[in-house]
């Protein structure tokens, strides 16, 4: 018999995000108290607990692999976690600490990546990190270690920049200064003439399409 979700001992502050890490037994949750827990469905208590890992409400969780996931927050930070070291592997910061509403790793073979520094991916299986902040969508590529971004202002059909505005707070020895940012032409179909705020990002692997919840 499967375990009912009410049997898990979630924090008393409640949960605001859930994200599976694999197709069988591992998932992560975030609470309103800015904490993240790693769970095994066969146990009632979390395997790992990260406390006060953001300065404000956690808005989104997204997995890169079974071992690596990212969390975003209204504090303007994205933390990329590696469960093998039980700590932050990389931290990204939005320009002017702009609140981040949602993040999503997308790519044909996203579940197969076990390192954020995979540099041997071909264009067909390239992984990107989509970041929604207000009415803007930023696209970061794994090819340059998620350090450079292409940003679109939705509602104005306006491509803003390819500047390195998501600064890395934790350096990586494998980052490449000469790596190109994500190709803006791949994301022009996302633009719309109406002004709105993005609250959700979904990706269809079969059609390679991105859907935005407003």
C-alpha positions in Angstrom: 0.0 0.0 0.0 1.3 3.4 -0.9 2.0 5.9 1.9 -0.4 8.8 2.2 1.2 12.2 1.9 -0.3 13.1 5.3 2.0 10.5 6.9 5.1 12.5 6.1 6.4 14.8 8.9 6.5 18.1 7.1 7.6 21.2 8.9 4.8 23.0 10.9 5.3 26.1 8.6 3.8 24.1 5.7 5.1 23.5 2.2 5.0 25.8 -0.8 6.9 23.7 -3.4 7.4 20.1 -4.3 9.8 18.6 -6.9 10.6 15.0 -7.8 14.3 14.1 -8.0 13.7 10.7 -9.7 10.8 8.5 -10.9 10.7 6.3 -7.9 11.3 7.5 -4.4 13.2 10.8 -4.0 11.6 14.3 -3.9 12.3 17.7 -2.4 10.1 20.2 -0.6 10.4 23.8 0.5 8.6 25.5 3.3 7.3 28.9 4.1 10.2 29.2 6.7 12.8 29.3 3.9 13.9 25.7 4.5 14.4 22.8 2.0 14.0 19.1 2.8 15.1 16.0 0.8 12.7 13.0 1.1 12.6 9.3 0.5 9.0 8.1 0.1 9.9 5.0 2.1 10.6 7.1 5.2 8.5 9.5 7.2 11.2 12.0 8.0 13.5 13.9 5.6 16.9 12.5 4.6 18.5 16.0 4.6 17.4 19.3 5.8 18.7 22.7 4.7 17.7 25.5 7.0 17.3 29.3 6.2 18.9 28.9 2.8 17.3 32.1 1.4 16.6 35.5 2.7 13.0 35.6 1.6 10.2 33.2 0.5 11.3 30.3 -1.7 9.3 30.5 -5.0 10.4 27.6 -7.1 12.4 24.3 -7.2 13.7 22.6 -10.3 15.9 19.5 -10.8 18.9 19.2 -13.1 19.5 15.6 -12.1 18.9 13.2 -9.2 21.8 14.8 -7.4 21.5 18.5 -8.5 18.6 20.9 -8.1 18.0 24.6 -7.9 15.9 26.9 -5.7 14.8 30.4 -6.4 13.5 33.1 -4.1 12.0 36.6 -3.8 15.5 37.6 -2.5 16.8 37.5 -6.1 19.1 34.5 -5.6 19.2 31.1 -7.3 21.0 28.4 -5.3 22.2 25.3 -7.2 22.5 22.4 -4.8 24.6 19.2 -5.0 23.3 16.5 -2.7 26.6 14.6 -3.0 28.3 17.3 -1.0 25.1 18.4 0.8 25.7 22.0 0.1 25.4 24.8 -2.5 27.5 24.2 -5.6 26.8 27.6 -7.2 24.8 30.7 -6.4 23.4 33.1 -9.0 22.1 36.6 -8.3 19.7 38.6 -10.4 20.4 42.2 -11.2 19.4 44.6 -8.4 18.2 41.6 -6.4 15.1 41.5 -8.6 12.6 39.0 -7.1 12.5 35.7 -9.0 9.1 34.1 -9.4 9.9 30.8 -11.1 12.8 28.8 -12.5 12.9 25.7 -14.8 15.7 23.5 -16.2 14.8 22.6 -19.7 16.5 20.4 -22.3 15.9 17.1 -24.2 18.2 15.1 -21.9 18.0 17.1 -18.7 17.6 14.1 -16.4 20.9 12.6 -17.6 23.1 15.4 -16.3 25.1 14.7 -13.2 27.2 17.9 -13.1 26.5 21.5 -13.7 29.8 21.7 -15.5 29.0 19.2 -18.3 30.7 20.8 -21.4 30.4 17.9 -23.9 26.7 18.3 -24.6 25.7 18.7 -28.3 23.2 21.5 -29.4 20.4 18.9 -29.6 20.7 18.0 -25.9 21.8 21.3 -24.5 20.3 22.2 -21.1 19.1 25.7 -20.2 17.8 27.4 -17.1 14.8 29.6 -17.6 14.4 32.3 -15.0 11.2 34.3 -14.6 11.4 37.7 -12.9 8.5 40.1 -13.2 7.6 40.4 -16.9 11.1 39.3 -18.0 12.4 35.8 -19.0 16.1 35.1 -18.8 17.7 32.1 -20.5 21.0 30.7 -19.1 22.9 27.9 -20.8 24.8 25.0 -19.2 27.4 25.5 -21.9 28.7 28.5 -20.1 28.0 27.1 -16.6 24.8 29.2 -16.2 26.8 32.5 -15.9 25.7 34.4 -19.0 22.1 35.2 -19.8 19.8 36.3 -22.6 16.9 38.3 -21.3 13.6 39.1 -22.9 11.0 41.6 -21.7 7.7 40.0 -22.3 5.0 42.3 -23.5 7.2 44.4 -25.7 8.8 41.9 -28.2 12.0 43.3 -26.9 15.3 41.5 -26.5 17.0 43.2 -23.7 20.6 42.0 -23.5 23.1 39.1 -23.3 25.0 40.7 -20.5 26.4 38.6 -17.6 23.9 40.1 -15.2 23.4 36.9 -13.2 26.6 37.1 -11.4 28.0 34.0 -9.7 28.6 34.3 -6.0 30.5 31.0 -5.9 33.2 30.6 -8.5 33.7 27.4 -10.6 37.0 26.2 -11.9 35.4 24.8 -15.0 33.6 28.0 -16.1 34.5 29.3 -19.6 34.8 33.0 -20.2 34.6 32.6 -24.0 31.4 30.5 -24.0 28.5 32.0 -25.9 25.3 32.8 -24.1 22.0 31.2 -25.1 20.9 31.9 -28.6 18.1 34.5 -28.5 16.6 33.4 -31.8 15.6 30.1 -30.1 13.2 31.9 -27.7 11.6 34.6 -29.9 8.4 32.5 -30.1 7.9 33.2 -26.3 7.3 36.9 -26.8 3.9 38.4 -26.5 2.4 41.8 -27.1 0.5 41.9 -23.8 2.0 43.0 -20.5 1.9 40.3 -17.8 3.9 38.7 -15.0 5.1 35.1 -15.2 4.2 32.8 -12.3 4.9 29.4 -13.8 7.1 27.7 -16.4 6.4 24.3 -17.9 8.3 22.4 -20.6 7.1 19.7 -23.0 10.1 17.5 -23.9 8.3 15.9 -26.8 7.5 19.1 -28.7 10.4 21.1 -27.1 7.9 23.8 -26.2 7.8 26.2 -23.3 4.5 27.2 -21.7 4.2 30.2 -19.4 1.6 30.5 -16.6 0.6 34.1 -16.0 
